[in-house]
Amino acid sequence: MGKSRRTIPEELLLLALDPTTGTTAQPQSLDLGLAGAQLVELALAGRIAPDGDRIAVVVPRPTGDPTLDCALELLRRRGAPVRAVHWIGGPRLGLRQTYLSHLERCGMVHAVAGQMCGVLPTTRYQATETAISREIRSRLDSAIRTGVPPDPRTAALAALAHAVGLGKHLYPGNEGRSSRSRLRDLIRHDPMGGLVAHAVMDVQNGVAAQPRRSPATATATATARKPDRVTAAETGPGRIPMQPRRGSMARAVAH
């Protein structure tokens, strides 16, 4: 896979970057969204495919993108299809920083050092290629405004943007309510994007342990639960509780 085209994880991260503050909107759910966006990108590249609510590797050949190929290899090592919620809910430490660093190397953002509360060192990221961010946003706006079914990449990006809660960031206030509703509706235009987006919402709402019965059932469950209540995604070995992050004395990175 050549680097002439931006990947969906990169586009999702650029959408989440606030051009004024250099912070990322919805940082906790965004990490889940980036893991899900990798699945969508691998599916578009023909490397994986949905198998019910699971993800199966169909072509283990590398894509040429190191970050995507790492995810593909981890999926391949599973040996059997893995449930999307289990994959997305697993530990993905450093994934957001990996993509921020990549965008910096590509010249699309630049790092700005600072301090939090005058003590903790922080790094914020300002977009340098604002035309790229505007083009990504324009694609979403066009799909929302025209009602014309978008291409699979835009549909998947819209689904993930809704799943991680970027709707209020992109279309704030009462005047953005109809746009947020249409953004949510775009989830139906890409099966893989829809599967992954529902999995992201399931992990946030702590329902990853139950098999998905149908998209309608999952949507009703997600609506019934409080959106900011996150519980353990899974209690088996190798899983971590998906809980709100508290303060840390570690280096703070763009959130």
N, C-alpha and C positions, 0 to 999 in steps of 0.2 A: 504494500500500500504506500503510495507516494505521499509526501507531505505537502503537496500543492493544495490539498483540500483539508480544511480544518475538521477535526473529529467532533463528534457530538459532545464528549466530555469537555473539550476545549470551548465549544460554543456555549454550553450550559454555564461554565465558569465565567465567561465573559459577560453573559447576561446577568449574572449575580453580582458582578463587581459594581459598586457604587462609584460613578465617575467623580463625585465630589469628595467623598471621604476616603476612598481607596480600600474600603472594607467590603466583605462579601455578605450579602443578605442570606438569612437562614443558614448559618454555617453548619449546624449539626445535621439538619436534613440534607443539606447540599452534599455532604460526604456520602450519604446513602445514594443520592442522585447520581454522583459521579461513578460509583460502582455499577449502578444500573445502566448508565450511559455507555459504559464499556461493553456491556452485554449487547446493547442495541447496535453499537458500531461493529462488533464482531459478527452479529447476525447479518448486517448489511454487507459485510465483506464475505459472507458465505461460509464462515468458519463454524458457527453454531446455529442451532435452530430450536424453536420451542417444541417441547414434547409434553403436551398438557400444561401443567403448571411448573414443569421442569425444563432445564436447559441441557441440551445434548450437543457434544462436539461432533461435527460431521466432517470437517476438514481440518486436521491439526496443523496444517502448514502455516508457518509464521506469516504475519502480515507485513513485517518490516517496521512496525511501530513498537519500540521496546516495551512501553507501558502496556499496550494492548496484548502483546505477545506474552508478557508475564502472566496476565489474567488468563489467557488462552491455555498456557501450560498448566496453571493451577487447576483449571477445569478439566483438562485432559487427564491429569493425575488422579482425579476422583474416580475414573474408570466407569462410572455410571452417571446417568443424568442427575443433576442436582436441582433441588427446588430453588426457584428464583429468590424466595424470601430468605432461605438459608444462606445463599451466596451473598446477597446484598446485606444481610444482617450480620455477617461475619466481620472480623476485625479488618479494617482497611486503613491502618495507621499511616499517616503521611501522604495519602493519595491526593488530597487537595494541594498540599505543598509541592508534590511532584509536578502537578499540572501548572501551578503558578510559576515554578522555576522554568518549566518548558516554555511557557508563554513569554517569560522574561528573556530567555535565550533567543527566541524568535523575534524579539523586538516589539511584541504586542503590548507588553506592560513593562513598567520599570518599578523597582523596589524603592521605597522611601522609609528610612529608618526613623524610629521615634521611641517614645517612652509612654508607658501606661502608668498613670498616677505618679509620674515623675520618678518611678523606680524600675518597673519592668520594661526591658527592651521589647519593642514591637517592630513589625515590618508591615507596611501597607503597600498596596500595589495600585498604581495609577495606569489606566489604559493609555497607550501612546498611539495606537492605530485606531482612532475613534471611528474612522470610516467603516472598519470591519464590524465594530459593535453596532453601528447604525444599520448596517446591512442585515445583520442577524435579527435585530429588532424589527426591521422593515418586513422581513419574511413572516414573522409572527403577526404583525399588524395587518398585513395583507390577507393572511388566512382568516383572521378574525373578522376583518371588515367585509371581505367579498363573499365569504361563505363557500368559496370554491375549495374542494378537497385539496389539501396541500400535498407536496411530494412526501415520500416516506421519511426523509430526514427531518423535514420541518415538522411533520406530524409527531414524530418521536420526541423531538426537542420540546414541542408544546406540551406533550403529555408529561414529560419529566419536569418541566418548569412548573406545571400545576401540582405535581406530586410533592415537590419539595417546598411548595408554598411561595413561589416567586410571583404569583399573581398580584398580590398586594404591593409588591415592590415595583412591578412593571406597570400596573394599572391601579394606582392608589385611589382611595376615597370613594364616595358614593358615585362620582361620575365614572369611575372605572368598573363599577359593578357588572355591567352588561359585558364588558370586554373580558372580565375574569370568568364569567359564566361561559362565554364562547371559547375561551382558552381551555376550560375543563372539557367542553364538548369535543374538542379536537382529538381527544384521547382515543376515540373510536376509529380513527382513520389509519392507524397502523397497529396490527395485531401484536407485534413484538414490543413496540413502544407501550401499548396498553398493558400487556402482561407485566412488564418491568415497572411501569408507573404504579400499578395496583400493588405490586410487591413492595415498593418503597413505602407506600402509605400503610400497608399491613405491618411492616416492621416498626414504623413510627407509632402505630396504635397497639403494638404488643400482641398481634394475632398471628404471628409467624408460625406458631406451633400447630395451628389447625390447617388441614388441607383446604384449598380454595374450592368452593362449590360452584360458584358462578360469578361473573363480574358484577351482576346486579346485587347479589348477596353481599359481596365484599364492599361495594360502594355504600350499601345501607349500613353495614357494620362500621365503616370508617366515619360515616356521617353521625352515627349514634354516639361514637366515642368523642371525648374532648380531644381536639387536635394537638394540644400541647402535652398530653399525657403519654409518656413513653415508658414501657416496661421492658423486661427482659425479652430479647428476641428468641432466645433458645437457651436451655440450661445444660445441654450436652457438652462434652469435651470440646475445647477449641472455640467456644462461643463466649461472648462478653455481653453483660447486660447493656441494653440500649437505653441509657438513662441520661437525663440532662447533665451536661458537663458543668462541674463547679470550677471555682477559681484554681489556678495552678501557678506555681512559681517557675514553670518552664517558660521558654521563650514563646511569646504570644505571636501568632501569625494571622494576619488579615481576617478578622471576623467581627 
